[in-house]
Amino acid sequence: MIVETTPQLMTLDEFSDWYPDGYGRYELHNGVVFEMQPTRIHEQVADFIALKLGVQIELLELPYIIPRQAIVKPIDTDKSGYNPDVIVLDKSALKDEYLWKKRSTITQGKTVKLIIEVVSTNWRDDYGHKLIDYEKLEIPKYWIVDYLELGGKRYIGDPKQPTLSIYQLIDGEYQVQQFRGDEKIISPTFPEFKLTTQQIFVVGD
């Protein structure tokens, strides 16, 4: 869930200066700061996925990192910044990120190999604003992990069920492939990633 924390509007620079050091997770939405309050199970699901991806990165000797926290700046505003549940970055591209060393902030989609959001009560942001902004940044892969089937029926179907939606950027637009139950997850970025959606969702049971 998310909780509004400050009534005054901020720019992303002001948000970065304000951001508490070492604890808490926050995002900036149109100038308003929100405290992200993931549940223990939410964190377990995100950590499980990050661990499995980390194994693949090491196994395949890929030049990627999974930082503990990073802010992603949308392309057309200085009043928003997202803090994904899991983000995979290309280490070689970080040299071109002028805000990375000082602010842990990503401004270019080419730096990001994969973003993952684990759905909670703010599901409209994951399927709406964030999807649009990640697409504009041309981030190649965006996973929405909806283990609690919270998303609207227009996103995960009717009847609703736990769904992993994998958005892949094709010709500048996201195309989605969805996985449920015992279906094996297919990821060209991580070809040896052989989990099923059920193996991820059971972490949240």
Phi, psi and omega in degrees: 000164178235148181228126177293134187245333184225135181281334183280149179278143181234154164273169179295324177297316179295321177298317180296322177292324182283330191307124180298139183273119169095353179207156177081157175232130184224154173227157177246121180238108179051043175090353182254132180274132176238135174272125178276126182237070180293146176286167178302319182292319176306313180295322179297319179296313180298316180295322179298314180295316180299321179297314181294321177292322178299322176298317180295319179299317179290317182299317183270359181054048180276145182276053184242158173226156175239093182291154179296319177215146174204146176257134177252122181268123173301158191285334191239026178206151174249019182240015177220150175199127185256147181242088187297155177294321176218136176221134179250123185245149174274112183302323184292337181273347184295337180296338180265001180265100188291343180258002188290307184295323184273323190237357186053040185242136179256132181241350184237129181299332183295340179285336186264126175269328183199138171238140179230130172243128174266121191290137171226207185294343177268039186300332180297327176293317183296316182274346185248268187302314184294317179302314180297315183289322177294324177294317178299324178287350183062040172288124193292329183223135178221119179255135171245115184259103185252072186285343179259009181047050182272335184297158179298156181300330179293343180260321186240007173093172181225119005287153181288145176208159179306130189219137169255116178257121179252113179263126179242133181283119179229119182052041174082002180228148178283133170244137188252141170233132186246146183231140182217160173057230183268014178292136181280132181288131179251120180223108178302330180293325181231078187297339180266006178282100193249025178284156168261163177298325181298324179295328175283313186292330182294337176297330181269004180283000000 
